[in-house]
Amino acid sequence: MIIDKLISSNFRNQRISAISSKLTGEYTVATDLVSYSHPDQVFPLHPEQQFFLDEIIESKIAEARVLEIGLGSGVLSIGALRAGAVYVTALEINPRAKNYAGFNILANGLEGKIEIRDGDVSDIWKPVNGDRFDYIISNPPFEPTPQGMTHYLHSAAGIWGLDFVEAILKELDDHLTAAGHGQIVTFAPGNAQEPFMLVDMAQKYLKGETKIKVNPISIKFGEFVDRFVENEQATVEQVEEIKKMAQDNDVSHLYLCVLHYSKGEQTLTVTDTTLAYEAWLNPL
Ligand SMILES: C[S@@+](CC[C@H](N)C(=O)[O-])C[C@H]1O[C@@H](n2cnc3c(N)ncnc32)[C@H](O)[C@@H]1O
């Protein structure tokens, strides 16, 4: 395999991960090492990408022209093509990620199938203004982020981790073709029963059919943000402040969800996945 040769000669400080799903089969991508702890880290593979690939809808991805918002290593765009899409337009703001994605696209034999466009920090939809797509995908930055904390470009997403998701949902419908489909994987804060913040946001912005699939294994919000202190990413004060905000807003748990959206009558369902994604905070 060409990728194995390229990797063994050039990629000693990178992480090589294989991923596989029913629709995509197995393939390999290079990302940064987990220990490369700089803001421009190219996001390593986690159970969220597996969850995303497992949720791709075969009939909708077939022959689809896809938009990915937040390309990273390219793992999902490559997966979309392997699952049956014909072309991907992908947005990214991180130059390091664009380089990795370029490499991964070539190594997977998909040159000419993915166009990488510069993302826009203040208006994520600007690079595709007026364009519509058959399948819009994103694994956006979605970690609850204490105020004032420096975080990875791939994860910083405001107090609730939903700033980027909100920007996507606001214009998702406008950028889909009539039979188009949107699919987003995200963390979502909630109470012990459900990820109510994502549910509320979907009700507010999505006027068609929304299905939220929830990984049945949730984690405690407090435990998640405590990791920022352990990893020396945030101060105790910053983390105590976000925990207090969570308490004031009845947020106690964090869920891993995939949101599906298509045009139609406004409906919203929330269901647990049958397959549980264990240890979903940890790299694959
Ligand atoms: C959680 S990572 C996911 C990367 C990849 N899709 C994956 O699944 O591994 C989110 C990505 O969004 C990118 N991003 C952040 N802000 C963006 C923006 N305004 N426009 C486009 N991409 C952005 C980050 O640089 C990062 O690569």
PDBQT file of the ligand as one rigid body, heavy atoms in Angstrom, charges set to zero:
ROOT
HETATM    1  C1  LIG A 301     -13.495  18.266  15.726  1.00  0.00    +0.000 C 
HETATM    2  S1  LIG A 301     -12.473  18.704  14.355  1.00  0.00    +0.000 S 
HETATM    3  C2  LIG A 301     -13.041  17.495  13.164  1.00  0.00    +0.000 C 
HETATM    4  C3  LIG A 301     -12.076  17.256  12.034  1.00  0.00    +0.000 C 
HETATM    5  C4  LIG A 301     -12.449  16.064  11.137  1.00  0.00    +0.000 C 
HETATM    6  N1  LIG A 301     -13.653  16.334  10.389  1.00  0.00    +0.000 N 
HETATM    7  C5  LIG A 301     -12.603  14.804  11.962  1.00  0.00    +0.000 C 
HETATM    8  O1  LIG A 301     -13.730  14.304  12.075  1.00  0.00    +0.000 OA
HETATM    9  O2  LIG A 301     -11.596  14.330  12.496  1.00  0.00    +0.000 OA
HETATM   10  C6  LIG A 301     -13.177  20.247  13.776  1.00  0.00    +0.000 C 
HETATM   11  C7  LIG A 301     -12.445  20.916  12.633  1.00  0.00    +0.000 C 
HETATM   12  O3  LIG A 301     -13.116  22.151  12.295  1.00  0.00    +0.000 OA
HETATM   13  C8  LIG A 301     -12.142  23.112  11.917  1.00  0.00    +0.000 C 
HETATM   14  N2  LIG A 301     -12.732  24.456  12.000  1.00  0.00    +0.000 N 
HETATM   15  C9  LIG A 301     -12.803  25.267  13.093  1.00  0.00    +0.000 A 
HETATM   16  N3  LIG A 301     -13.412  26.431  12.745  1.00  0.00    +0.000 NA
HETATM   17  C10 LIG A 301     -13.726  26.341  11.425  1.00  0.00    +0.000 A 
HETATM   18  C11 LIG A 301     -14.380  27.220  10.499  1.00  0.00    +0.000 A 
HETATM   19  N4  LIG A 301     -14.812  28.438  10.861  1.00  0.00    +0.000 N 
HETATM   20  N5  LIG A 301     -14.532  26.806   9.214  1.00  0.00    +0.000 NA
HETATM   21  C12 LIG A 301     -14.084  25.574   8.824  1.00  0.00    +0.000 A 
HETATM   22  N6  LIG A 301     -13.467  24.713   9.668  1.00  0.00    +0.000 NA
HETATM   23  C13 LIG A 301     -13.290  25.084  10.943  1.00  0.00    +0.000 A 
HETATM   24  C14 LIG A 301     -10.998  22.843  12.908  1.00  0.00    +0.000 C 
HETATM   25  O4  LIG A 301      -9.785  23.407  12.487  1.00  0.00    +0.000 OA
HETATM   26  C15 LIG A 301     -11.006  21.309  12.942  1.00  0.00    +0.000 C 
HETATM   27  O5  LIG A 301     -10.161  20.775  11.959  1.00  0.00    +0.000 OA
ENDROOT
TORSDOF 0
